[in-house]
């Protein structure tokens, strides 16, 4: 029986190698549309031509797209939910630092391109710095 298996397996493998591989359609990776508005870091909202609203999120594995669900009461962006985010003025831009369990996350954004959360944190830290002076 073992001898039969030893000879049968290579025969089956050779037969399988003769078959052409199934054609896979050429798929492009998903990208954030040009008219999308940034609502949080790495998260964008976009309404397509049919009027459907989508959320695009940049992840380490590429861009993901979700249906835009209505906001549940009490989940709006607030400065309290971003209490550990710190903003410092860097001339024409603002530097942000956020302490996470995996270390400090840092990013920089131009003052004209701040999203809602970044603007709220920057205003909070700017007024706190002015009151100290």
MIDOSE-1310 file (N, C-alpha, C; in nm, 2 decimals, decimal comma, always signed):
residues 133
xxxx	+0,08/-0,12/+0,00/+0,00/+0,00/+0,00/+0,09/+0,13/+0,00; +0,20/+0,12/+0,08/+0,28/+0,24/+0,08/+0,35/+0,27/-0,05; +0,39/+0,16/-0,12/+0,45/+0,17/-0,25/+0,35/+0,24/-0,35; +0,23/+0,20/-0,34/+0,13/+0,26/-0,43/+0,11/+0,41/-0,40
xxxx	+0,11/+0,45/-0,28/+0,10/+0,59/-0,24/+0,23/+0,67/-0,29; +0,34/+0,61/-0,27/+0,47/+0,67/-0,31/+0,47/+0,70/-0,46; +0,41/+0,61/-0,55/+0,41/+0,64/-0,69/+0,29/+0,72/-0,73; +0,18/+0,71/-0,66/+0,05/+0,78/-0,70/+0,06/+0,93/-0,67
xxxx	+0,13/+0,97/-0,56/+0,13/+1,11/-0,53/+0,21/+1,19/-0,64; +0,32/+1,15/-0,68/+0,39/+1,23/-0,79/+0,31/+1,23/-0,92; +0,23/+1,13/-0,95/+0,15/+1,12/-1,07/+0,04/+1,23/-1,06; -0,03/+1,23/-0,95/-0,13/+1,33/-0,93/-0,08/+1,47/-0,93
xxxx	+0,04/+1,50/-0,88/+0,10/+1,63/-0,88/+0,14/+1,67/-1,02; +0,19/+1,58/-1,10/+0,22/+1,61/-1,24/+0,10/+1,64/-1,32; -0,01/+1,57/-1,29/-0,14/+1,60/-1,36/-0,19/+1,73/-1,33; -0,18/+1,77/-1,20/-0,23/+1,90/-1,16/-0,15/+2,01/-1,21
xxxx	-0,02/+1,99/-1,24/+0,07/+2,09/-1,29/+0,04/+2,12/-1,44; -0,02/+2,03/-1,51/-0,06/+2,05/-1,65/-0,17/+2,14/-1,67; -0,26/+2,16/-1,57/-0,37/+2,25/-1,58/-0,33/+2,39/-1,56; -0,38/+2,48/-1,65/-0,35/+2,62/-1,64/-0,42/+2,68/-1,51
xxxx	-0,35/+2,78/-1,45/-0,41/+2,84/-1,33/-0,53/+2,92/-1,37; -0,63/+2,93/-1,28/-0,75/+3,00/-1,30/-0,71/+3,15/-1,31; -0,78/+3,22/-1,41/-0,75/+3,36/-1,42/-0,82/+3,44/-1,31; -0,74/+3,53/-1,25/-0,79/+3,62/-1,15/-0,81/+3,75/-1,21
xxxx	-0,92/+3,82/-1,19/-0,94/+3,95/-1,25/-0,84/+4,05/-1,19; -0,80/+4,14/-1,27/-0,70/+4,24/-1,24/-0,77/+4,34/-1,15; -0,74/+4,34/-1,02/-0,81/+4,43/-0,92/-0,71/+4,54/-0,88; -0,76/+4,66/-0,87/-0,68/+4,77/-0,82/-0,70/+4,78/-0,68
xxxx	-0,60/+4,82/-0,60/-0,63/+4,85/-0,45/-0,72/+4,97/-0,44; -0,80/+4,96/-0,33/-0,89/+5,07/-0,30/-0,82/+5,19/-0,26; -0,86/+5,31/-0,30/-0,80/+5,44/-0,27/-0,90/+5,53/-0,22; -0,86/+5,63/-0,14/-0,95/+5,74/-0,09/-0,98/+5,83/-0,21
xxxx	-1,11/+5,85/-0,24/-1,14/+5,94/-0,35/-1,09/+6,08/-0,33; -1,07/+6,15/-0,44/-1,01/+6,29/-0,44/-1,10/+6,39/-0,36; -1,23/+6,38/-0,36/-1,32/+6,47/-0,30/-1,35/+6,44/-0,15; -1,29/+6,34/-0,10/-1,32/+6,29/+0,04/-1,27/+6,40/+0,14
xxxx	-1,35/+6,41/+0,25/-1,32/+6,51/+0,35/-1,27/+6,43/+0,48; -1,15/+6,47/+0,53/-1,10/+6,41/+0,65/-1,18/+6,45/+0,77; -1,23/+6,34/+0,84/-1,31/+6,37/+0,96/-1,23/+6,34/+1,09; -1,13/+6,25/+1,08/-1,04/+6,21/+1,19/-0,91/+6,17/+1,12
xxxx	-0,80/+6,16/+1,20/-0,68/+6,12/+1,14/-0,70/+5,98/+1,07; -0,66/+5,98/+0,94/-0,67/+5,86/+0,86/-0,81/+5,81/+0,83; -0,91/+5,89/+0,85/-1,05/+5,86/+0,83/-1,12/+5,97/+0,75; -1,18/+5,93/+0,64/-1,24/+6,02/+0,54/-1,39/+5,99/+0,52
xxxx	-1,47/+6,09/+0,49/-1,61/+6,07/+0,45/-1,62/+6,12/+0,30; -1,70/+6,04/+0,23/-1,71/+6,07/+0,08/-1,86/+6,03/+0,04; -1,92/+6,11/-0,03/-2,05/+6,08/-0,09/-2,03/+6,06/-0,24; -2,08/+5,94/-0,29/-2,06/+5,91/-0,43/-2,17/+5,97/-0,52
xxxx	-2,16/+5,95/-0,65/-2,25/+6,01/-0,74/-2,39/+5,97/-0,72; -2,42/+5,85/-0,66/-2,55/+5,80/-0,64/-2,61/+5,86/-0,51; -2,53/+5,93/-0,43/-2,58/+5,99/-0,31/-2,55/+5,91/-0,18; -2,48/+5,80/-0,20/-2,45/+5,71/-0,09/-2,32/+5,76/-0,02
xxxx	-2,33/+5,76/+0,12/-2,22/+5,82/+0,19/-2,13/+5,70/+0,24; -2,00/+5,72/+0,23/-1,90/+5,61/+0,27/-1,80/+5,67/+0,36; -1,74/+5,58/+0,45/-1,63/+5,61/+0,53/-1,51/+5,54/+0,48; -1,40/+5,61/+0,45/-1,28/+5,54/+0,41/-1,18/+5,56/+0,52
xxxx	-1,11/+5,45/+0,55/-1,01/+5,45/+0,66/-0,88/+5,39/+0,61; -0,77/+5,46/+0,63/-0,64/+5,41/+0,60/-0,59/+5,32/+0,71; -0,56/+5,20/+0,68/-0,51/+5,10/+0,77/-0,37/+5,05/+0,73; -0,30/+4,98/+0,81/-0,17/+4,93/+0,77/-0,18/+4,83/+0,66
xxxx	-0,29/+4,78/+0,63/-0,31/+4,68/+0,53/-0,37/+4,74/+0,40; -0,39/+4,87/+0,40/-0,45/+4,93/+0,28/-0,57/+5,02/+0,32; -0,65/+5,06/+0,23/-0,77/+5,14/+0,25/-0,89/+5,05/+0,27; -0,97/+5,08/+0,37/-1,10/+5,00/+0,40/-1,21/+5,10/+0,38
xxxx	-1,32/+5,05/+0,32/-1,44/+5,13/+0,30/-1,56/+5,07/+0,38; -1,64/+5,16/+0,45/-1,75/+5,12/+0,53/-1,87/+5,21/+0,49; -1,99/+5,15/+0,52/-2,11/+5,24/+0,51/-2,11/+5,34/+0,61; -2,15/+5,46/+0,58/-2,16/+5,57/+0,68/-2,28/+5,55/+0,76
xxxx	-2,26/+5,51/+0,88/-2,38/+5,49/+0,97/-2,41/+5,61/+1,05; -2,53/+5,64/+1,08/-2,56/+5,76/+1,16/-2,50/+5,75/+1,30; -2,46/+5,87/+1,35/-2,39/+5,88/+1,47/-2,48/+5,85/+1,59; -2,43/+5,77/+1,68/-2,51/+5,74/+1,80/-2,49/+5,85/+1,90
xxxx	-2,60/+5,89/+1,97/-2,60/+6,00/+2,06/-2,48/+5,98/+2,16; -2,41/+6,09/+2,18/-2,30/+6,09/+2,28/-2,17/+6,04/+2,23; -2,16/+6,01/+2,10/-2,03/+5,97/+2,04/-1,96/+6,08/+1,96; -2,01/+6,20/+1,96/-1,95/+6,31/+1,89/-1,81/+6,33/+1,94
xxxx	-1,72/+6,39/+1,85/-1,59/+6,43/+1,89/-1,59/+6,53/+2,00; -1,51/+6,51/+2,10/-1,50/+6,60/+2,21/-1,36/+6,61/+2,26; -1,32/+6,72/+2,32/-1,18/+6,73/+2,36/-1,16/+6,64/+2,48; -1,26/+6,60/+2,56/-1,25/+6,51/+2,67/-1,20/+6,37/+2,62
xxxx	-1,25/+6,33/+2,50/-1,21/+6,20/+2,46/-1,06/+6,20/+2,40; -1,00/+6,32/+2,39/-0,87/+6,33/+2,34/-0,78/+6,40/+2,44; -0,81/+6,37/+2,57/-0,74/+6,44/+2,68/-0,59/+6,41/+2,68; -0,54/+6,30/+2,63/-0,40/+6,26/+2,63/-0,33/+6,31/+2,50
xxxx	-0,40/+6,38/+2,41/-0,34/+6,44/+2,29/-0,28/+6,58/+2,33; -0,16/+6,60/+2,29/-0,09/+6,73/+2,32/-0,06/+6,80/+2,18; -0,08/+6,93/+2,18/-0,05/+7,00/+2,05/+0,05/+7,11/+2,09; +0,15/+7,13/+2,00/+0,25/+7,24/+2,01/+0,26/+7,31/+1,88
xxxx	+0,27/+7,44/+1,89/+0,28/+7,53/+1,77/+0,42/+7,51/+1,71; +0,42/+7,49/+1,57/+0,55/+7,48/+1,50/+0,55/+7,57/+1,38; +0,51/+7,70/+1,40/+0,51/+7,79/+1,29/+0,39/+7,78/+1,21; +0,40/+7,74/+1,08/+0,28/+7,72/+1,00/+0,21/+7,59/+1,02
xxxx	+0,26/+7,51/+1,11/+0,20/+7,38/+1,13/+0,19/+7,35/+1,28; +0,12/+7,24/+1,32/+0,10/+7,21/+1,46/+0,15/+7,07/+1,48; +0,23/+7,04/+1,58/+0,28/+6,91/+1,61/+0,19/+6,85/+1,72; +0,15/+6,72/+1,70/+0,06/+6,65/+1,79/+0,13/+6,53/+1,85
xxxx	+0,11/+6,50/+1,97/+0,16/+6,38/+2,04/+0,04/+6,31/+2,11; +0,03/+6,18/+2,10/-0,07/+6,10/+2,16/-0,01/+5,98/+2,23; -0,02/+5,97/+2,36/+0,04/+5,85/+2,43/-0,06/+5,73/+2,41; +0,00/+5,62/+2,36/-0,08/+5,50/+2,34/-0,01/+5,39/+2,41
xxxx	-0,08/+5,27/+2,42/-0,02/+5,16/+2,49/+0,11/+5,11/+2,42; +0,12/+5,14/+2,29/+0,24/+5,10/+2,21/+0,34/+5,20/+2,19; +0,33/+5,31/+2,27/+0,43/+5,42/+2,26/+0,36/+5,55/+2,22; +0,44/+5,65/+2,20/+0,39/+5,78/+2,16/+0,37/+5,79/+2,01
xxxx	+0,26/+5,83/+1,97/+0,23/+5,86/+1,83/+0,24/+6,01/+1,80; +0,32/+6,04/+1,70/+0,35/+6,18/+1,67/+0,31/+6,21/+1,52; +0,25/+6,32/+1,50/+0,22/+6,36/+1,36/+0,22/+6,52/+1,36; +0,23/+6,57/+1,24/+0,23/+6,71/+1,22/+0,14/+6,75/+1,11
xxxx	+0,06/+6,86/+1,12/-0,04/+6,90/+1,02/-0,03/+7,05/+1,01; -0,05/+7,10/+0,88/-0,05/+7,24/+0,86/-0,18/+7,30/+0,92; -0,17/+7,42/+0,97/-0,28/+7,49/+1,04/-0,40/+7,50/+0,95; -0,38/+7,51/+0,82/-0,50/+7,53/+0,73/-0,56/+7,39/+0,70
xxxx	-0,50/+7,28/+0,74/-0,55/+7,15/+0,71/-0,60/+7,07/+0,83; -0,62/+7,13/+0,95/-0,65/+7,06/+1,07/-0,80/+7,01/+1,06; -0,82/+6,89/+1,11/-0,95/+6,84/+1,11/-1,02/+6,88/+1,25; -1,14/+6,84/+1,27/-1,22/+6,89/+1,39/-1,15/+6,86/+1,52
xxxx	-1,10/+6,73/+1,54/-1,04/+6,69/+1,66/-0,91/+6,77/+1,68; -0,83/+6,78/+1,58/-0,70/+6,85/+1,59/-0,72/+7,00/+1,62; -0,82/+7,06/+1,56/-0,84/+7,20/+1,58/-0,89/+7,22/+1,73; -0,97/+7,13/+1,78/-1,02/+7,14/+1,92/-0,90/+7,13/+2,02
xxxx	-0,81/+7,03/+1,99/-0,70/+7,01/+2,08/-0,60/+7,13/+2,07; -0,58/+7,18/+1,95/-0,49/+7,29/+1,93/-0,54/+7,41/+2,00; -0,67/+7,44/+1,99/-0,73/+7,56/+2,06/-0,72/+7,54/+2,21; -0,75/+7,42/+2,26/-0,74/+7,39/+2,41/-0,60/+7,41/+2,46
xxxx	-0,50/+7,36/+2,39/-0,36/+7,38/+2,43/-0,31/+7,52/+2,41; -0,35/+7,59/+2,31/-0,31/+7,72/+2,29/-0,36/+7,82/+2,39; -0,49/+7,80/+2,43/-0,55/+7,89/+2,53/-0,49/+7,86/+2,67; -0,45/+7,73/+2,69/-0,39/+7,69/+2,82/-0,25/+7,75/+2,83
xxxx	-0,18/+7,76/+2,72/-0,04/+7,82/+2,71/-0,05/+7,97/+2,73; -0,15/+8,03/+2,67/-0,16/+8,18/+2,69/-0,20/+8,22/+2,83; -0,28/+8,13/+2,90/-0,32/+8,17/+3,03/-0,21/+8,15/+3,13; -0,11/+8,06/+3,10/+0,01/+8,04/+3,18/+0,10/+8,16/+3,17
x	+0,10/+8,22/+3,05/+0,20/+8,33/+3,03/+0,16/+8,46/+3,09
